[in-house]
């Protein structure tokens, strides 16, 4: 309810002052694949670090507990309303205003930090900061709100639906080797996105 109300208020208050572009982007396809690989890889990496060093175990346990919700309601909340409301606040509203006053680089780092603090504990905060940096960068590079919104939706969907995957599938993916592979794929995809960015800047599309 809070997310739904905030979406309505933000849209009503700022639709006349901010142009929220919703066009397609060259980064869309690789960005959505990156959302899946990076979200799963980072989640596993943080889990292994917490387990190995035995730090912030209680915070991590609470962060990974899923509310007892029917699947449809969980998808509506975690995969649609939460990403939409959060992206309207952190990218469309906050990042846009910081960018106008202090520049793009400050806006990217600052919104990632706010996104981390918003999650309220260290394990989720580290995850949110890393994801927030990528979301902010893709928003700046693509120039469209669709990019971070769809990225956020795909990331949340991947993490949420892993809890409903068959044990055999999870047993293959959720392993140290799976974590390394997912993060390596993420790095390769982000490198490809940087190449696309460089082509755009030099006009060599």
HELIX and SHEET records of a PDB file:
HELIX    1   1 UNK A    2  UNK A   14  1                                  13    
HELIX    2   2 UNK A   28  UNK A   53  1                                  26    
HELIX    3   3 UNK A   57  UNK A   64  1                                   8    
HELIX    4   4 UNK A   71  UNK A   74  1                                   4    
HELIX    5   5 UNK A   75  UNK A   81  3                                   7    
HELIX    6   6 UNK A   82  UNK A   87  1                                   6    
HELIX    7   7 UNK A   88  UNK A   95  3                                   8    
HELIX    8   8 UNK A   96  UNK A  102  1                                   7    
HELIX    9   9 UNK A  104  UNK A  119  1                                  16    
HELIX   10  10 UNK A  122  UNK A  142  1                                  21    
HELIX   11  11 UNK A  145  UNK A  162  1                                  18    
HELIX   12  12 UNK A  167  UNK A  173  1                                   7    
HELIX   13  13 UNK A  176  UNK A  202  1                                  27    
END                                                                             
